Amino acid sequence: MKKLLLVSVILFLFKNSVFAQDNKLMVDNLFHIDQMNSHDENFALYFKPREKAILARGENSNYINDFPKDLFIYDYKTKSSSPLISYEWFPARAKYFLKEYSFPVFPDDFAYYLLEDNRTLVMISAVKSLNKNFKFDISKKKLELYPQNGKFNFIISSIAKSCGHNNFNDNYKCSFYKPLISSTLIK
């Protein structure tokens, strides 16, 4: 009887372990988590946590955002890394576009879609009450509000689809993009 109980407990634990691994694989298939290579593999984008916590204003009270993450870029040719979207400038610049939103936004509050040109990031807000999205030019380091009537058709929250003709000689084609997200969005 004890052996039967022991075997059933082991099988139950093994089954739950396999299910948890399958869920993790599903998340990895839908998102790039904390790191992503460019389409031409010349650079990588990754999230790096800040060394200090940040006191932020919330809806009902102030809160401490423990080690928010900034988006960095790593250049494989020069083997150098630098901040791309950081808390030093991003909240102030985002406030310029978000006049009706009175709470701070962090770089890791967005899902980042890197387009095939390897220089444009479309930033989709993961904060439900924030209904604005951004476009960021990597080479110019310029943040803009993403137009509401843009070319993207979002099928589900994790995959974006862009369809159309690149030029008159091209066939109509669709490209699918997995976003880069911070692991703090999953928690």
C-alpha positions in Angstrom: 0.0 0.0 0.0 2.8 2.4 0.9 4.6 1.6 -2.4 1.5 2.3 -4.4 1.0 5.6 -2.6 4.6 6.5 -3.1 4.5 5.7 -6.8 1.3 7.7 -7.3 2.8 10.7 -5.5 6.0 10.5 -7.7 3.9 10.2 -10.9 1.8 13.2 -9.8 4.9 15.3 -9.1 6.5 14.3 -12.4 3.3 15.1 -14.3 3.1 18.6 -12.7 6.8 19.2 -13.5 6.3 18.3 -17.1 3.3 20.6 -17.4 5.2 23.5 -15.8 8.0 23.0 -18.4 5.5 22.9 -21.2 4.1 26.3 -20.0 7.5 27.8 -19.9 8.2 26.6 -23.5 4.9 28.2 -24.6 5.9 31.5 -23.1 9.3 31.4 -24.8 7.5 30.7 -28.2 5.3 33.7 -27.8 7.8 36.3 -26.4 11.5 37.1 -26.4 12.0 37.4 -22.6 14.7 39.9 -21.5 16.9 39.5 -24.6 16.4 39.4 -28.4 18.8 39.5 -31.4 18.2 41.8 -34.3 17.0 40.3 -37.6 20.5 40.8 -39.2 22.1 39.6 -35.9 24.3 42.7 -35.7 23.0 43.7 -32.3 21.0 42.5 -29.4 18.4 44.3 -27.3 18.2 43.3 -23.6 16.7 44.5 -20.3 19.1 45.3 -17.5 17.8 46.1 -14.0 18.7 49.4 -12.4 20.9 49.4 -9.3 18.5 51.5 -7.2 14.8 51.2 -6.5 12.6 54.1 -7.7 9.9 55.7 -5.7 6.9 56.1 -8.0 3.4 57.7 -7.8 0.6 55.2 -8.1 -3.2 55.6 -8.4 -4.0 55.2 -4.7 -0.6 55.6 -3.1 3.1 55.9 -3.8 5.0 52.7 -4.3 8.6 51.5 -4.7 9.4 50.0 -8.1 12.2 47.6 -7.1 14.9 47.7 -9.7 13.0 48.7 -12.8 14.7 47.6 -16.0 16.1 49.8 -18.8 16.4 48.6 -22.4 20.1 48.3 -23.6 21.6 47.6 -26.9 24.7 45.4 -27.4 26.6 45.8 -30.7 28.3 42.5 -31.7 30.9 44.3 -33.9 32.2 46.7 -31.4 31.4 44.5 -28.4 30.0 47.5 -26.6 26.8 48.0 -24.7 24.8 51.2 -24.0 21.4 52.2 -22.7 18.8 52.7 -25.4 15.6 53.5 -23.5 16.3 54.4 -19.8 14.5 55.8 -16.9 16.8 58.9 -17.1 14.9 60.3 -20.0 12.0 58.0 -20.9 9.3 59.0 -18.3 9.7 62.7 -19.0 9.6 62.3 -22.8 6.6 59.9 -22.5 4.8 62.4 -20.4 5.0 64.8 -23.3 2.8 62.4 -25.3 0.7 61.2 -22.3 -0.8 64.4 -20.9 -4.0 62.7 -19.7 -2.0 59.9 -18.0 -0.8 61.1 -14.6 1.3 58.2 -13.5 4.9 57.3 -14.3 5.8 54.9 -17.1 8.9 52.7 -17.1 10.7 51.3 -20.1 9.8 47.8 -19.0 6.1 48.6 -19.1 6.1 48.0 -22.9 6.4 45.1 -25.3 9.0 45.9 -28.0 8.5 44.8 -31.6 11.7 45.2 -33.7 10.7 45.7 -37.3 12.6 44.2 -40.2 14.5 47.4 -40.9 16.4 46.7 -37.6 16.1 50.3 -36.5 12.4 50.8 -35.6 10.9 49.6 -32.4 7.1 49.6 -31.9 6.4 49.9 -28.2 3.0 48.5 -27.1 1.9 49.4 -23.7 1.4 46.5 -21.2 -0.4 48.8 -18.8 -4.1 48.5 -19.3 -5.1 52.0 -18.3 -2.5 53.5 -20.7 -3.9 53.3 -24.2 -1.0 54.9 -26.2 1.8 53.2 -28.0 5.1 54.5 -29.2 7.5 54.2 -32.1 11.3 54.5 -31.4 14.0 55.0 -34.0 17.1 53.2 -32.7 19.6 55.1 -35.0 18.2 58.5 -34.2 17.1 57.7 -30.7 13.8 59.4 -31.3 10.6 58.6 -29.6 7.2 59.3 -31.3 3.6 58.5 -30.6 2.6 55.5 -32.7 -0.3 56.5 -35.0 -3.6 54.9 -34.2 -4.1 54.1 -37.9 -0.7 52.4 -38.3 0.0 49.5 -40.6 0.0 46.9 -37.9 -2.9 44.5 -37.3 -2.6 42.9 -33.9 -3.9 39.5 -33.8 -3.2 38.6 -30.2 -1.3 40.4 -27.6 1.9 38.5 -28.1 2.2 38.5 -31.9 2.0 41.4 -34.4 1.4 41.0 -38.1 2.4 43.5 -40.8 1.0 42.9 -44.3 1.4 44.6 -47.6 3.6 45.3 -50.6 7.1 46.6 -50.1 7.2 47.9 -53.7 5.3 47.5 -57.0 7.2 44.4 -58.0 6.7 42.6 -54.7 4.0 40.1 -53.9 1.7 40.8 -51.0 3.3 39.3 -47.9 2.8 39.2 -44.2 5.5 39.3 -41.5 5.0 38.1 -37.9 6.9 39.6 -35.0 7.4 38.2 -31.5 7.8 41.0 -28.9 10.7 41.5 -26.5 9.3 41.8 -22.9 10.8 42.2 -19.5 10.5 39.2 -17.2 8.9 41.5 -14.7 5.8 41.6 -17.0 5.3 37.9 -16.6 5.4 38.0 -12.8 
